[in-house]
């Protein structure tokens, strides 16, 4: 069960090819001919059979055939029959390379594949390559070189172009997968496979659209947690967006929202084909996430300055040598060298000078990466310097990038750098941009680690009251809330709002204004008017009762003239918000297809559309994510001390964002929300106006119980936390795991006895490696769950000071199987807590979660000599039976 369910597809040990008569080339389609040529051109490290389905002897031959993978390259009208035959032959997977298959035919193929339990790649794709197995099951050109980089592409043309480029740039691949429109195995499943593939160290993705946001985000987060992922997405502009939707047959969505989704998933987005190549070079060199400080070593001031300018342009930092490092280097470089900002070695720089400078930068703690720029000079040894860099690369701990400028005299040097897996670029800007991708990955990993619950630690909101307001509006067959209703909804979540009272006639407007105290603001109240200022339905700074009366009458008359069909409830009266140097902020909600609700932050006021300051983040938020959202906006630069104004209350602003996040999580009816403006100053924040649009809550796409199914990222499931008594005294807490538990989990495993570790991991490893630790602690709660048992231990120091610390003493987990109806479990308990009932409670708890998710069966493999575990399973009502694939294990199952 340790192999991924797509292994028979992408790493098959035996293949059957359905392509027509190999003895009669005229019976083959053009794609079939190319496929067969590609398959025969390599020495595939498995069993390969070509089947002639038109031959009279084929049926007898088929009856004896078995294979992991069926490759079908037939005319469209013969594909369904071939897939059915493959299914009856118990092929576990299939790839359909035939083109011209319609969406309706593709849907029929998916049904056949599901019925026959076949994992299906295609139709209308170029196939895939597995260079390590010498397998070219594609029509995408020659087999790629073997390497650690995986390529997944929704464009056949781009796949072929990428492979052609890679062959000339010493870039190798672990897997190359082409995904066409209407594919059965989708991009989320491929990402899931690559995340678990030990040969794949980095992943690049060309994406045109996705079919299921939750599944895509789950797979992408899992993959990016394990290894770097770079994404190039089509459809950045409206014309490209429409073209991508037509090409891929999937939903593209807003480009800004997609940016936010990729950041939150821990992946890096590039915006051009050139950038994708640059990123591929860095990933092929297996560089890992680093900070943002890039040192520039150059033999020419001009190229170095260009690189430094681009460092600032893309918000990196110029890495500078410390005073001590610069002083030590000074004696080893030419006298004219400048080491203050750039490491400019001057025109006299030799290979030894470059070598000394790069070693100094590598050893300096204030530098995260090094860019070496060579500009051709008379007498300069471009090849010698390249050889020196290749030698240094072997011992460097930081990313090393190169830019050999020019063309005619540097070709051989570039070839040497490529062969040494040093990413080399023709321009300083491209090289800096490539380092920016590595640095961005580091920043986005911090976002990936955030797993907020749906509700913050602030005071509990009145969720039921908010739902009653929404239900009453929907009962009136309305979708747009009035200002009064919108502000009441905000108040249910403790978002400060200006006091607002509805006046139904001019006399009421006078009396309410006098009671609130002048100055006041008057606003038209109508369920049919979304933007009051568009119909001149706002009057500000009303200073006396007479003016309140006259403005009421004039406003109602004016609005009735402009919008005679609008229903008018009256005019709201609110006291003007006093903030001497307050800033106007906008917080909103948009609903994106396919990613669902997205929180928006930026500059507010009447010029909001003109300023177009919109930073976005997917809910749920915590304080870290809220602050990062604020920092990405342009208005953030005005929130500190600015032009004589004191700094605003950032805590109050963050709390508004956390409260909006709570609203989004708990109220799936929300479609749009504009809280504009929010006046924020040193004393707090208050919402002056609000507009909210609602609709019926979306239904879950699956039949399983699925709370928060309207969100792309499932919140931390805090509802599963509970405190239980410990047998023998004391208590412990069971709760879902989160990334911060990594240190405690590592300690638990390292302290297990060798036998306990072997029983759990079937391995003699002494501790969990970093990749496995990350995989176990940052999980997607929608498709898996891990519950940890935590106890609190008290220790006294030498002064008698009592310190309370947490200790993780047990873990139960399940992972949903590909059939989406069953799951596989695992359990481990600290040796000193065996026999205290903790294992039973952890298993019962994880079974309750699986049952709530709608899963029907839970299963697991237990070593046959693990008598304690088998006794526990029988006590919980599990069925224990032999495991046919390995006699050393028992298969234990329980119906949920």
Beta strands, then each sheet from edge to edge (+ up, - down):
strand 1: 14-18
strand 2: 47-51
strand 3: 69-72
strand 4: 93-96
strand 5: 119-121
strand 6: 127-130
strand 7: 135-138
strand 8: 146-153
strand 9: 173-178
strand 10: 202-207
strand 11: 228-233
strand 12: 268-270
strand 13: 293-298
strand 14: 317-318
strand 15: 343-344
strand 16: 369-374
strand 17: 399-404
strand 18: 424-425
strand 19: 500-503
strand 20: 520-525
strand 21: 538-542
strand 22: 570-575
strand 23: 583-592
strand 24: 596-603
strand 25: 615-618
strand 26: 670-681
strand 27: 684-687
strand 28: 690-694
strand 29: 722-725
strand 30: 731-736
strand 31: 784-796
strand 32: 802-816
strand 33: 822-829
strand 34: 857-863
strand 35: 879-882
strand 36: 889-895
sheet 1: 2+ 1+ 3+ 4+ 5+
sheet 2: 7+ 6- 9+ 8+ 10+ 11+ 12+
sheet 3: 14+ 13+ 15+
sheet 4: 14+ 13+ 16+ 17+ 18+
sheet 5: 19+ 22- 20+ 21-
sheet 6: 25+ 24- 23+ 26- 27+
sheet 7: 25+ 24- 23+ 26- 28+
sheet 8: 29+ 30- 31+ 32- 33+ 34+ 36- 35+
end
